[in-house]
Amino acid sequence: MDNFFESPFRGKLLVEQVSNPNIIVGRYSYYSGYYHGHSFDDCARFLSPEEGADRLIIGSFCSIGSGAAFIMAGNQGHRHEWISTFPFYWMPEVPWFDGARNGYQPAGDTIIGNDVWIGSEAIIMPGIRIGDGAVIGTRAVVTRDVEPYAIIGGNPARTIRARFDAADVKLLLEMKWWEWADERLRDAMPILTSGEIQALHEYWRAFA
């Protein structure tokens, strides 16, 4: 089987990979999937292409590691609060399953913020929201929403620490640098590739 990727050290932009209309991606976000071989489409599990289905929405400047999985609600009729979790409704070929209720429940869109780093083989459960700037550890199983600029890991995933203090996070969320025009980002690149949040804020205030 041919590998979709040429090297483990270089990913491809999501816009070059995505074909499912219910995957919405921002600019420059990429998936680096060499060790699993497939394109990003296969990372979105049980994602229906039909209009009105839950969507996977990924912001700009996100980095997604090999084998990350986004578990979508799809057409799964496994209702854990019912007596049986078995999806009788989805097997109409069995006559005596007639009369079973449809167990499908939409989970809502799964939303990944901007500048999010998702480690290799992390699993994101349906309907999760991950805040801007978050870091998701390798093989983390994300079962609840993630705060902006949090570093999380484990199964189930828990917050390890914040990337920055609350004041700096507030500045970053105010600036929303991922929405800036390319020319602004080009001029700010020396600051963006440093830890000088206050300097970036001063640069932003000069043109805001």
Buried (B, 14 or more C-beta within 10 A) or exposed (E): EEEBBEEEEEBBBBEEBBEBEBBBBBBBBBBBBBEBBBBBBBBBBBBBEEEEBBBBBBBBBBBBBBBBBBBBBBBBBEBEEEEEEBBBBBEEEEEEBEEBEEBBEEBEBBBBBBBBBBBBBBBBBBBBBBBBBBBBBBBBBBBEEBBBBBBBBEEEBEEEEBBBEEEBBBBBBEBEBBEBEEEBBEEBEEBBEEEEBEEBBEBBEEEE
